[in-house]
Amino acid sequence: MLEMVPLSAAVPNFATLPALMVGSTPIAHLRPLDIVVIALYFGMVIWIGFYLKGQSNTSEEFFMAGREMTAWIAGLSFVSANLGSLELMGWAGSAYQYGILATNWYWIGAIPAMIFLGLVMMPFYYVSKTHSVPGYLDLRYGGEARTVSAIAFALEMILMSGVNMFAMAVVMKVVLGWDINFSIIVSSVAVALYVGLGGLRSAIFNEVLQFVLIWGGALLVPILGLYQAGGWTGLQTKIIANMHSDSYFHLWRDTGSFAANPMGVHWTGIVFGLGFVISFGYWTTDFLVVQRVLAAHNLRAARMAPLIGSFFKMAVPAIVILPGLLGLVLLQNPDGSRRVLVGEDVVAACGMSGAQQVVDPAGCSAAMAKTNLTPEQSAKVLAGGPSAELHTYNQALPLMMVRYLGPGLLGLGITALIAGFMSGMAGNVSAFSTVWSYDIYKPLIYKNGSDSHYVMVGRLSIVAGVIVSIGAAYLVQQFHGIMDYVQALFSIFVAPLLAAILFGMFWKRATRWAGFLGLLLGILFSASMFVWVKLYPAKLAVVALSADAKPMAENVFRALWAFCFAAVIIIVVSLFTKAKPESELDGLVYGATVLPKEEWVPLYKREWFWAVLVGAIFVALNVMVW
Amino acid sequence: MHGSRIPIWFFIGLLLAAYGGMILGYGCYEAISGNFAPGVQLTELHTPIWWGAVLLLLGVVYVVKFRPGKKS
């Protein structure tokens, strides 16, 4: 989440993840070959950092990777920046709980927005030559909107990096038994080294590397799982037999009411809240991902990059959703019975003492009564002992890895998870560094520095960012509830920002004060709704318009209302304030910009061709698992 | 990303080739010795051998195609 927060703010389970640190037995045991595989990865990323240092001397090189990335590299980096390890584990866990419904966060929650970014929005970002999303707001509206956006974004990035760091340390503790401090120190030193040396180029290189490692390390799980389950038909038959429901295989069929599906979401929330506001907000305005595309070497590459990324994004459920579904029928306890995964709250309630005895048997029984555990399995847990240990939904993917991956392959799988965490942190600090240097330090603190001065500021801000992230990681360790709030930051910020960008880009009449006030008041409105539901959980029914709504629905509906609120503010304020003359909107607004004519290329190299193709595959996939 | 600079694909190829070689080697050792890691399923498919070979092949192709100094 974390990176995934945007689309996966919906996976609430990781907020209680720290509870797992107490008394858990590691899921996996690494062999020497696995250690060598992991060590090789660390050696490679640091080598890349040192190698790229010589190509990161100017601010354009350090912050924008010299704007010379090919469409493939920018596209893979674009999609990889969102492919964090908590996202992989979280959505595999969600698939275990909710079935294919979780795929919506990969398909409608990403693909239409990626196509829109590539075809419609990218020309304005690219032609304006902005270095960041707050930078675009500066050009379009003025310094006020830029400052609000930059401060909110920088704060979000740095806290998110800390949460990412802490989450990695907890996952490594739970999966491998590694010491929390060891994981935090090793990951932060590696990230500070390779991003501090090579800048955005280094972050992008490592994201592409991470993308390949994730597929190399995780693709075997669904291949071997499907083989063992008897193929797709066998998997369906077994799940229906075990779970007595075919809801696990339907994406839309059961979303006609909140109560008809286990996620407690309605199709209107999925289409308008997730598919429009959250998805468009994340994929088209979050600088963390947009920065990767801005680094493309020309406009056509910048437009093609999100389209290339969308093909891979559509394929990700193969390594995330499928392992979760397979876990429902294939995971076994040591005695051969079917292993039932539970929520982290249940594991926390059934915590063991040093003598392998449940500390609070009554609380544990009450928690287990709400799960699918059989009476025999519950009795075993209460009786204690190593074979009775509970595992959480979020451990579905690591458990499946351990089931099929022997020495070497397991190391590769774990390396993929580590790479996912580290490139997430690297993405956070590199985006932070750019926004801090260009949108906060330069306009507000020191305007007339030399180019080398700002590169130095960028490098120092990466080191400072990593140090603050470490502080944030330990803060989260002390006060677990913070994680929940940090993860909510994105969802509070995204909707008003989307309104400001869309109106700025497609409505010539939107004014300086409209952009600023729409953004600021929209953020305050969104934050107020978040606090309101936190203080009075029953108000979720008001926000999501149904008493049957579950927390998963809150983010999508909150985003929807915040977008509408910010849009109304922008429209009303624009009508009462003076608009910029059209001559000042060239390169920034649709209808006031003459886009550069692109050279002729064959059909198969045109972005429209690929957009139609990806759109057709998207529709076909949704129909197939309707 | 080409010319005198080392492309990212070269680094990826190098790492994949190293991983593929090690995993393939271990898979061969497992197959010959019959000494499989306890608890791992479907060992009869000899996954490390064919997956290691795939990684090695991909890695070698990328290393050769994107090696430094090669004209693109």
HADDOCK unambig.tbl for C-alpha pairs under 7 A between the chains (distance, minus, plus):
assign (segid A and resid 37 and name CA) (segid B and resid 19 and name CA) 6.81 0.50 0.50
assign (segid A and resid 69 and name CA) (segid B and resid 1 and name CA) 6.73 0.50 0.50
assign (segid A and resid 205 and name CA) (segid B and resid 8 and name CA) 6.03 0.50 0.50
assign (segid A and resid 209 and name CA) (segid B and resid 12 and name CA) 6.04 0.50 0.50
assign (segid A and resid 402 and name CA) (segid B and resid 40 and name CA) 6.99 0.50 0.50
assign (segid A and resid 403 and name CA) (segid B and resid 39 and name CA) 6.82 0.50 0.50
assign (segid A and resid 403 and name CA) (segid B and resid 40 and name CA) 5.22 0.50 0.50
assign (segid A and resid 403 and name CA) (segid B and resid 41 and name CA) 5.89 0.50 0.50
assign (segid A and resid 404 and name CA) (segid B and resid 40 and name CA) 5.28 0.50 0.50
assign (segid A and resid 404 and name CA) (segid B and resid 41 and name CA) 5.25 0.50 0.50
assign (segid A and resid 405 and name CA) (segid B and resid 40 and name CA) 6.49 0.50 0.50
assign (segid A and resid 406 and name CA) (segid B and resid 37 and name CA) 6.08 0.50 0.50
assign (segid A and resid 406 and name CA) (segid B and resid 40 and name CA) 6.13 0.50 0.50
assign (segid A and resid 408 and name CA) (segid B and resid 23 and name CA) 5.47 0.50 0.50
assign (segid A and resid 409 and name CA) (segid B and resid 23 and name CA) 6.72 0.50 0.50
assign (segid A and resid 409 and name CA) (segid B and resid 48 and name CA) 6.96 0.50 0.50
